[in-house]
C-alpha cells in the first residue's frame, strides 16, 4: 500500500503517515524497508521480526524485511525457506539480503537496524528519488545517559544528498522506548492467572510439568564458566528448582554437566525446542526467574514482570560493563540496599569470565533470599515503562516528523 491517504493510530490519535504524492512510486512498493544483518543469531532478527509484525498488524503498513541469514530467521519463523530469495510471511514480504544486491526501488520509510550498512546501489536509488525516502537508523538498546542526547540526531551522508536520523531505544521518555505490542501486558497477566493455560503450555513446550513447589527458572544465555557451579548449587540446595533450558549456546554446557539425567538432587531439567516468539513470551511469564541474554529476550523478560538475570553481550576490553552498570543504576533505584546488592552482585558474577566458580553459589543464595522483593519490584518497573509510548509508535512519529520537516 502507498502511504498517501493512510492514517496510523498512535495512542488513539490519528495522523497521516505521509503527505507525499504516491504517484512517484509504483503501487507494489512497500511502505517500509527494514534491513537486518544477523550478528548474534537471534537478537537482531528477533527485534526486527517483532517490529515488522507490529508495523503491519497494528499500523497497517506494508513491510519488506531484508535479512542476510534466513537460516537463523527460520528459528523464529519455521515456515521460512532459506533457499528462497523472496517469500511472503503473512502480510510481510521477506527478502534475502544477498552480497550482490538487486536493483530495487526503495520504500518510503527505510530502517537500517543496529548500524548495518545499506547496500550502495540501494543508497543510490534513495538519492535519485525526489523527495528521498525517510531514513532511520535503529540503534542498539542502552540505558546510558548519553543516549538521550543522541536520540533523533541527524547524520548527513558524506557523498549523497541523504540524511539519516539516529533512533535509540531506551528506558526514558527522551529515548525511543521499547518494543511493546498493544495489549501485551494484559495478555501476559491473564496467562499468569490461568493455571490450566500454563499447564497446557508446559506439556506442549517441555513434555513435563514443573513440580508444584519448585522455583521455575528459564535459562537462555551465552556460554558461561559460572553455569556448572550454578547448576551444582541448584542441585544441592533445599529449594526444588525446575530449569527450562531453551535451545541456545549454553545448552551443550547443561547437557555436559547433567549427562543423561534430567534429575539431580533438587534440580529438574527440561530441554525446550526453539520457541516461536509468542511462546517464548509465555515461557518468561510462566517462570519465577528468567536468565536472558542480548537485547530481545532482555526486554521481553521485563514485560514478563518477574525477576531476571541479564547475560549481556560481551565486548572487547569489557566495554559492555558500562552498559550493564547504566541499566543497573536505573533498575535498582528504590530497592532496599540488601536487595539491590544481591541482584547486582549476582549479575556481575554471572558476567565474569574467570574465577567465578567459587563465588556463584554464595551469590545465588543471597539472590534467592531476595526474590520476593525483586518480584514486587519487577511488577512496578514494568508498570512505569508501560506508561511510556512504545518503540514502534515513537518510530512512526519520528518518521512523520521527518517528512514534515
Secondary structure, 3 states (H helix, E strand, C coil): CCCECCEEEECCEEEECECCCHHHCCCCCCCEEEEECCCCCCHHHHHHHHHHHHHHHHHCCCEEEEECCHHHHCCCCCCCCCCCCEEEECCEEEEECCCCCCCCCCCCEEEEECCCCCCHHHHHHHHHCCCCCEEEEECCCCCCCHHHHHCCCEEECCCCCCEEEEECCCCCCCCCCCCCCCCHHHHHHHHHHCHHHHHHHHHHHCCCCCCCCCEEEEECCCCCCCHHHHHHHHHHCCCCEEEEECCCCCHHHHHHHHCCCCEECCEEEEECCCCCHHHHHHHHHHCCEEEEECCHHHHHHHHCCCEEEEECCCCHHHCHHHHHHHHHHHHCCCCCHHHHHHHHHHHHHHHCCCCCHHHHHHHHHHHHHCHHHHHHHHHHHHHHHHCCCCHHHHHHHHHHHHHHC
